[in-house]
C-alpha cells in the first residue's frame, strides 16, 4: 500500500503517525519545527486522510504498511518513529516487530494495553450523518453540535469532511472499516520486548496512560524507556501543549 505523505527538512529521518480519525495535517506544525534538524515524514495511515482504503485494519498490518513505506523511501538504516494514540500503537507494534528499523521511539499518550473504548458517541454521530443531503459545512457542523458537545472534537472531526466532485460530501476516512475493526484498534500490541531508547509522553489531564499501572506495562515491553508528563494537557498533547511536547521530543532525539 502506497501511503500518502508530506516531507520536510533534511537530516536524520523522523516518521510521525497520527491517531484515530486523524490525518497527517494534525502533526504538520510539529513536523516543520523538527525539520530544522531532521528529514520529517508525516503520513496518513491506511483508511485515513488521502491514503488508500482497505478492508483490513489492525496493528500488525499497520506496522507492515510502515515497513513498506520506510523501505520505499530508502530508510533501510531505520528512523526515529513518533506516534500518537492509534499511531502510537502502530509505532509500538513496529518497534516490537522490526526493532532494527527504529532508532528511537516516541509514543504520545497511549499504552500498549487493550482499551475498553470511548469513541462510540463519535461513531454513532458520524454514521448518522446523511452526507448526500448536507448542503454545506455549516450544516454538517450544526448536525454534530447536537451530538458531540466538545468544540475541539467537532473541529477535529470536521477536518475529515470533503466535498465530492458530483455534489454532496464524503469522509476522507473509511468509517465503515474503522467501525468494523474498532476492537482491533482498541487491542493491545504484542511481541518481544524492544530494547531501544523509548520516550512515552502522557497528558497530565488524560486518562489514557495511568501511573503506576500503565508504567509497569510500558517498562515490560520497552525496558529502556522514560515516561514524561505534560501537565495541563489532555489526550491531544501535540495540539494542546505543542511547545512542551516539542521540547521533550527534541531533547530526546538529540541526546547521544
C-alpha positions, 0 to 999 in steps of 0.5 A: 500500500502506497501511503500518502505523505508530506516531507520536510527538512533534511537530516536524520529521518523522523516518521510521525503517525497520527491517531484515530480519525486523524490525518497527517495535517494534525502533526504538520506544525510539529513536523516543520519545527523538527525539520530544522534538524531532521528529514520529517515524514508525516503520513496518513495511515491506511483508511485515513486522510488521502491514503488508500482504503482497505478492508483490513485494519489492525496493528500488525498490518499497520506496522507492515504498511510502515515497513513498506513505506520506510523501505520505499523511501530508502530508510533501510538504516531505520528512523526515529518513529513518533506516534500518537494514540492509534499511531502510537500503537502502530509505532509500538507494534513496529518497534516490537516487530522490526526493532532494527528499523527504529532508532528511537521511539516516541509514543504520545499518550497511549499504552500498549494495553487493550482499551475498553473504548470511548469513541462510540458517541463519535461513531454513532454521530458520524454514521448518522450523518446523511452526507448526500443531503448536507448542503454545506459545512455549516450544516454538517457542523450544526448536525454534530453540535447536537451530538458531540458537545466538545468544540475541539472534537467537532473541529477535529472531526470536521477536518475529515469532511470533503466535498465530492466532485458530483455534489454532496460530501464524503469522509476522507476516512473509511468509517465503515472499516474503522467501525468494523475493526474498532476492537482491533484498534482498541487491542493491545500490541504484542511481541518481544520486548524492544530494547531501544531508547523509548520516550512515552509522553502522557497528558497530565489531564488524560486518562489514557496512560495511568501511573503506576499501572500503565508504567509497569506495562510500558517498562515490560515491553520497552525496558529502556524507556522514560515516561514524561508528563505534560501537565495541563494537557489532555489526550491531544498533547501535540495540539494542546501543549505543542511547545512542551511536547516539542521540547521533550521530543527534541531533547530526546532525539538529540541526546547521544 
